[in-house]
Structure formats: structure tokens, C-alpha cells
Amino acid sequence: MINLLSNVIIETPLVMSSKYFIINFDNLIESTFSISIDIYLFLKYFLIPVLLIFIVAIMLVVLIRRYALDKIDLRKSNLENRVNSFLTDIIFSDYSAEEITIKIDNFKNEVVSEKEMLLKLVLEKLLHIKQNVQQMNQEKFILIYEVFGFNAYSEKLIKSRDWQKKSEGFLHYQILDYKLKKELISPYLKSKNAQLRSNALVAMISLSDKNLDVLDNEEINISRAEELKILDILYQKEIEIPTNIGKWLNSKNDSIVIIALKFIIRYKYLLTENQLAALLNSTNYNIRKETIITIKELQINHANDLLIKHYQQETSLRNKILILKTFQKIGNANTKNYTLSLLSNENNLDLKFEIVNCIFQIDQNFFSHFIAKDKQEEDLINRMLLHHKSPYLA
């Protein structure tokens, strides 16, 4: 009985748990090994080959695209060279109008072949040459422009609905000084689109005759940027001062008055005392400023008494300083006496500084015997004089 019991193995819960763990661990190892083989096979026979094919494909696409772009660039470069060579030949050679027409027709048939993109390239080069080469034969440029049919293309742009295309058409006329169809631009001077209206105004001024009548009845205020464009165009054209500039000075549009004053400075056109008085009485600060600058730059001596009278009425500190600077250019004994009367009572240091300089410029010995009202005033004036006398402090 005892021997029989000894042969029986008693399985405690701990032993059973150990056996279960060993069995499960073996199964886990087997399962993990199987999964690893599957992953290996997936990587070897699918993912890696696909990635390699994808990378090679991308490299081929890049190389082909690079080759295609290089080919396009080379073709474009060759075409540009042909266009440049052709335009240089017909522009700078002494061909007759008939010969130019024949050459352009042959070039269109051989090179351009009615492809709009290539026609645009020719137009772009033509405009570039016209912009950058001065004193060219205007009639020859217009002939080339029309024989190529670019006038129809520009007109099509102006009649399009897109304001940017319209502006591009304006620019073609402006650069080439193509006045034949400038009436196509006129309606856009009243456009509600500010940018289109601005571009139309600049183009019309560029295409106008020497009197620039387009500015006579301009009602919309001209911006500073437009003003600079207009002045740049007018200076480049080197036209004589418009005969209707007096009308501009009386314009209800303040920006037109300012443009007129800038013209007056450039062409040294002398204004009458009545004109100056009217301009100085303007309610517009900028008109008064430009009028004072005009007096200063042109050194209009007969305006001295007008400025003396206007000084106390001027409400702008900057304009007052500008008047005092102008006195330094055109001042006389009356000016010295007037500014001296301002000196002791002026509390604004900027104005006082210019008053001292004004008196000093008119009479450089005056302050050597001047007696100030007190020591503090005397020290202040001496410091200002030191600044005016020293070229390193001025």
C-alpha cells in the first residue's frame, strides 16, 4: 500500500502552473519565430523590391524632367538668340519699309509659325529694346509693331475684361509711344478700379501732346506714387513747359497744382506775385509747402514781403521752418528786421534756431554787437551761433 502511494505523483498548483508556463512559452517562441519568418519574407519579396522600384522610378522621372527642362531651356535660348539677332538686324540696319515687311513675313513663317507664345517673346524683346535704347527711329518701331500684328494683340488686351490685361495693353502703347489708338485708353480714366484708372492716367500722359491736356480736367486726386510716375515720364520726354500750366495752378484738384509747382521748379518758370499770393493762401498744407519750396529753389526775391506777411498766418510748424530757411536764401534788410522782432518772443527752439540762422546769414556781424534781454537768452543764442558757424555741426 505504501509502495503504491509512493509511485503516485502529487501535482500541486505550483507544479501545474510551471508546466502551463513552459508549454505557453514554447508556443510563444514558435509563434514569434513564425511571425519573424513571415516578416522576413514580406520584406525580402515585396517591400524592399517595391521601394527599390519606387526610388528608381523617382530618379528616372527626375532625370527625364531635368533633361526635358534643359532641352526646353536650350530651345528657348536658341529662339531668344534668333529673335534678338533678327530684331537687331531690322532695327539697326537701313532697310526700307518694304524690305522690313518682307523680312518680318519670312521670319513669321519660318520661326514663329503663328504660335502665340513665340509672338509674345518677340513683342517682349521689341519693348525691351525700345525702353533701353534712346534716340531710336520711332517710325521704324511702329512699322515693326504693326507688321507683326502686335497692334491687334494690344487692342485685344485693352478690350478684355481683365484689368491686368488692359493695363498690359496700356503699357504697350506707352512704351512704343503708339498714339494712333490712345482713345481706347481714355474711357478708363473714370474707371472705378483705382489701379486701372491710375495706369490709364499714366499712359495717357505719356501719349499726350506737349500741352498735356489730359490733366486739365482731372478731378480724382493723384496719389504720391502716381505723381512720381508722371513726373518721371515727363522728365524723360524732355518736353517744354506746358503752355496751360497756369490752368493747372488754378485747378480745384490740389494734386494737379502740386505737379504744376514741381514743373515750375524744373523749368525755372517765374510766378507772378498774384499767383504766389493765391498759392500761399491755399487751405492745403502741401500746396503752401510746395509754393515755399518753389520760392526757395528759384530764389524769387520779390516774394520776400509775401512770405513776411504769410509767416504769422501759417499754421504748420514745418512750413514756418521752411519759410525761415527760405529767408536765408532771399532775405534782405526788411527780413532781418522782421525776424529780429520774432527772436526774443519765440519760445519754440526749432523756430528760434532758424531765426538766429536767418539773421546770421543775412548779416554775419550782427550778433557781435547784439545785446540779449538776459544772460540765459544770450547763452542760448551763442550756442545756436556756434552751431551755425561750425561746418562740422551744420
Order of alpha helices (4+ residues) and beta strands (2+ residues): alpha-alpha-alpha-alpha-alpha-alpha-alpha-alpha-alpha-alpha-alpha-alpha-alpha-alpha-alpha-alpha-alpha-alpha-alpha
